[in-house]
Amino acid sequence: MTIDDARLIELPRFNDPRGNLSFVEQHNQVPFKFERVYWIYDVPGGENRSGHAYHTTEELIIAISGSLDVIVDDGTNKRTFTLNRSYYGLYIPKGLWRTLTNFSTNSLALEIASTPYNRADYVEDYGTYKRMKQHGEI
């Protein structure tokens, strides 16, 4: 996988003066069957989170409230995606390094994952990640 495989997905949006509504459905907006949903919140403004890759997990990240940047890295190239609209999600396939950064105060990031939580699926050391990419192990 390369950074070109990560992409923004526009989610359905129903605008209403009483408040807007967006949603996701697996195999429609979410291009995989999902097994886990989690959220990141109470991150102090400007802080970083994550800094890992997955062996098998695919993700869709949505900034439900506020904004954050996601730096996607394939071991050779990097690309920064700014998430600041709740009707866009960032699809990240397996095997790409991601860092969540530049959180706005009181932001809320929703993450939809293709696998249940499994600590063994994580690669958390960037040097190890780069070696695995060079050898085609991830």
C-alpha positions in Angstrom: 0.0 0.0 0.0 1.1 3.6 -0.7 -0.2 6.9 0.5 -2.2 7.1 -2.8 -4.4 4.3 -1.4 -5.6 6.6 1.5 -8.5 8.8 0.4 -11.2 11.1 1.6 -14.7 9.8 1.4 -17.6 12.2 1.3 -20.4 10.9 3.6 -24.1 11.5 3.0 -25.3 14.7 4.4 -28.8 15.9 5.2 -28.9 19.6 5.9 -31.7 20.9 8.1 -32.2 24.1 10.0 -32.8 22.1 13.1 -29.4 20.3 12.7 -27.6 18.3 10.1 -27.3 14.5 9.9 -24.7 12.3 8.3 -24.2 8.5 8.5 -22.0 5.6 7.3 -22.9 2.1 6.2 -20.4 -0.7 5.7 -19.7 -1.5 2.1 -21.2 1.8 1.0 -19.3 4.7 2.6 -17.1 2.4 4.7 -15.3 0.2 2.1 -15.0 -2.7 4.5 -16.9 -4.8 7.0 -16.4 -3.2 10.4 -15.8 -4.9 13.7 -14.9 -2.0 16.0 -15.8 1.6 16.6 -13.9 3.8 19.0 -13.4 7.5 19.5 -10.6 9.8 20.7 -11.5 12.8 22.8 -10.2 15.2 25.5 -6.9 15.6 23.6 -5.3 18.9 24.6 -5.2 21.4 21.7 -2.2 20.9 19.4 -1.3 17.4 20.8 -0.4 14.3 18.8 -1.9 10.8 19.1 -1.3 7.5 17.4 1.9 6.9 15.5 1.5 3.3 14.4 0.5 1.0 11.5 -1.6 -2.1 11.3 -0.8 -5.4 9.8 -4.4 -6.2 8.9 -6.8 -3.4 10.1 -8.4 -0.9 7.7 -9.8 2.3 9.2 -12.1 5.2 8.5 -11.4 8.3 10.6 -14.0 11.0 11.0 -13.6 14.3 12.8 -17.1 14.4 14.4 -16.3 17.7 16.1 -13.4 20.1 15.8 -10.5 19.3 13.6 -7.3 17.3 13.4 -4.6 16.4 10.9 -3.8 12.8 9.9 -0.3 12.3 8.5 -0.3 9.1 6.3 3.1 7.6 5.6 4.1 4.6 3.4 7.7 4.5 4.5 8.8 6.6 1.5 6.2 9.4 1.1 3.9 11.3 3.5 0.7 13.1 3.0 -1.3 15.2 5.4 -5.1 15.1 5.4 -7.0 17.8 7.4 -10.3 16.5 8.8 -12.6 19.4 9.8 -16.0 18.5 8.4 -18.1 15.7 10.0 -19.3 14.6 6.5 -15.8 13.5 5.4 -14.0 10.4 6.5 -10.4 9.4 5.8 -10.0 5.8 4.6 -6.6 4.3 5.6 -5.9 0.8 4.3 -3.7 -1.7 6.2 0.0 -1.3 6.1 0.2 2.5 6.3 1.7 4.5 9.2 -0.6 7.1 10.6 -0.1 9.9 13.0 -3.0 12.0 14.3 -1.9 15.5 15.1 -2.9 19.1 15.6 -6.1 18.4 17.4 -8.3 21.4 18.0 -9.5 22.0 21.5 -12.6 19.8 22.3 -12.3 17.8 19.1 -13.8 14.3 18.7 -12.4 11.8 16.3 -14.5 8.7 15.5 -12.6 5.7 14.2 -14.2 2.7 12.4 -12.0 -0.4 12.2 -12.2 -3.6 10.2 -11.0 -5.8 13.0 -11.6 -6.3 16.7 -8.9 -4.9 19.0 -5.7 -7.0 18.8 -2.5 -5.6 20.2 -0.5 -7.9 18.0 -1.9 -6.1 14.9 0.0 -2.9 15.8 3.4 -1.8 14.6 4.4 1.0 17.0 8.1 1.5 16.2 8.7 3.6 13.1 12.1 2.0 12.4 10.6 -1.5 12.6 7.8 -0.3 10.3 10.3 1.0 7.7 12.2 -2.3 7.8 9.0 -4.3 7.4 8.0 -2.1 4.4 11.3 -2.6 2.7 11.1 -6.4 3.1 7.4 -6.5 2.0 6.3 -7.8 5.4 3.6 -5.2 5.8 
